[in-house]
């Protein structure tokens, strides 16, 4: 729930914890080997392998058959370019530690995780007005002196992709899986704090994705009549919120929209030039600069970088091979999440909608949260053919 540095330190503690609860390195290694023999863990490893294989193949193709634009061409450094790929295996390394915990300790750990999200959300609510602890005024709304809710992450879009997981987990949390949030009043207040803080990120795509997620949650959790009431309430709340001056100003802002569309067109061009392998993982970033130099030399403001969309990032950098692997990974995750945790399932839907206008899939801070969530998904999948593990 903290900064990137604390997350990285947390990796070491998490592995040491897994070793400790399994009785030492030998016990952890035995538990690890046993876990990767489980069918659902093996299936996850296959889709993770597929995504990482697509990244590797794209780099090999970029190394031997580079696309050159405006004097720019990929400078392939395999270790540097592929270093984030290990994150897709991070959930598997967490599984032995989580499996070794008894029911009481699992419940306590997940309650602590959820409570930490609520506390961070409470900090975020005051951050919106004061900026503390990391001030960042919302562009175009300087007259209001409002700040993006971003917690300790340094960016509001990181917050918008990270906190959706504990929020929807809490919203659809079965009472048997918690000690601290069983009382409806405690649960509802906690969920409200977290949801309002998410709204305060002032991420326009999240303003679209969050109501869709809430509607899906209502369809899952509520009875037919209550579902209709919930959807009506969402529409009324949305219309009311759209009339708030700061919200209306933010919605009508065009800043960033045309820039993103240009980058999507650029990555579509990359796909057309290299339809099978793309132009090389992460090298669509540097080549976007070359595209501007070659085709848009008179553009006074060159908005270069990644594709600002998971889909266009994948087709531009990884081509058709990467797109197939990426879809397979997401299909597996959505199917398993629906089976073991409806809250995680809804969060993944919101995550993917957010990803239509941002590359949230490969952000390091988000990958940490993805690893934590996927580790529990795999644990519950291994044990989850029994009814009591379904949520």
Secondary structure as the mmCIF struct_conf table of DSSP 4:
data_model
#
loop_
_struct_conf.conf_type_id
_struct_conf.id
_struct_conf.beg_label_comp_id
_struct_conf.beg_label_asym_id
_struct_conf.beg_label_seq_id
_struct_conf.end_label_comp_id
_struct_conf.end_label_asym_id
_struct_conf.end_label_seq_id
HELX_RH_AL_P HELX_RH_AL_P1 UNK A 4 UNK A 21
TURN_TY1_P TURN_TY1_P1 UNK A 22 UNK A 23
BEND BEND1 UNK A 24 UNK A 24
HELX_RH_AL_P HELX_RH_AL_P2 UNK A 25 UNK A 36
TURN_TY1_P TURN_TY1_P2 UNK A 37 UNK A 37
BEND BEND2 UNK A 38 UNK A 38
HELX_RH_AL_P HELX_RH_AL_P3 UNK A 39 UNK A 64
BEND BEND3 UNK A 65 UNK A 65
STRN STRN1 UNK A 69 UNK A 69
TURN_TY1_P TURN_TY1_P3 UNK A 70 UNK A 71
STRN STRN2 UNK A 72 UNK A 72
HELX_RH_AL_P HELX_RH_AL_P4 UNK A 78 UNK A 82
HELX_RH_3T_P HELX_RH_3T_P1 UNK A 83 UNK A 86
HELX_RH_AL_P HELX_RH_AL_P5 UNK A 87 UNK A 100
BEND BEND4 UNK A 101 UNK A 101
HELX_RH_AL_P HELX_RH_AL_P6 UNK A 103 UNK A 130
BEND BEND5 UNK A 133 UNK A 134
STRN STRN3 UNK A 137 UNK A 137
HELX_LH_PP_P HELX_LH_PP_P1 UNK A 138 UNK A 138
TURN_TY1_P TURN_TY1_P4 UNK A 139 UNK A 140
HELX_RH_3T_P HELX_RH_3T_P2 UNK A 142 UNK A 144
TURN_TY1_P TURN_TY1_P5 UNK A 145 UNK A 145
STRN STRN4 UNK A 147 UNK A 147
TURN_TY1_P TURN_TY1_P6 UNK A 151 UNK A 152
BEND BEND6 UNK A 153 UNK A 155
HELX_RH_AL_P HELX_RH_AL_P7 UNK A 156 UNK A 171
TURN_TY1_P TURN_TY1_P7 UNK A 172 UNK A 172
HELX_RH_3T_P HELX_RH_3T_P3 UNK A 175 UNK A 177
BEND BEND7 UNK A 179 UNK A 181
BEND BEND8 UNK A 183 UNK A 183
HELX_RH_AL_P HELX_RH_AL_P8 UNK A 184 UNK A 199
TURN_TY1_P TURN_TY1_P8 UNK A 200 UNK A 201
HELX_RH_AL_P HELX_RH_AL_P9 UNK A 204 UNK A 221
BEND BEND9 UNK A 222 UNK A 222
HELX_RH_AL_P HELX_RH_AL_P10 UNK A 224 UNK A 242
TURN_TY1_P TURN_TY1_P9 UNK A 243 UNK A 243
BEND BEND10 UNK A 244 UNK A 244
HELX_RH_AL_P HELX_RH_AL_P11 UNK A 245 UNK A 252
TURN_TY1_P TURN_TY1_P10 UNK A 255 UNK A 256
HELX_RH_AL_P HELX_RH_AL_P12 UNK A 257 UNK A 273
BEND BEND11 UNK A 274 UNK A 274
TURN_TY1_P TURN_TY1_P11 UNK A 275 UNK A 277
BEND BEND12 UNK A 279 UNK A 279
TURN_TY1_P TURN_TY1_P12 UNK A 281 UNK A 282
HELX_RH_AL_P HELX_RH_AL_P13 UNK A 283 UNK A 295
TURN_TY1_P TURN_TY1_P13 UNK A 297 UNK A 298
BEND BEND13 UNK A 300 UNK A 301
BEND BEND14 UNK A 305 UNK A 306
BEND BEND15 UNK A 308 UNK A 309
HELX_RH_AL_P HELX_RH_AL_P14 UNK A 310 UNK A 340
HELX_RH_AL_P HELX_RH_AL_P15 UNK A 342 UNK A 354
TURN_TY1_P TURN_TY1_P14 UNK A 355 UNK A 356
BEND BEND16 UNK A 357 UNK A 358
TURN_TY1_P TURN_TY1_P15 UNK A 361 UNK A 362
HELX_RH_AL_P HELX_RH_AL_P16 UNK A 364 UNK A 383
TURN_TY1_P TURN_TY1_P16 UNK A 384 UNK A 385
BEND BEND17 UNK A 386 UNK A 386
HELX_RH_3T_P HELX_RH_3T_P4 UNK A 387 UNK A 389
#
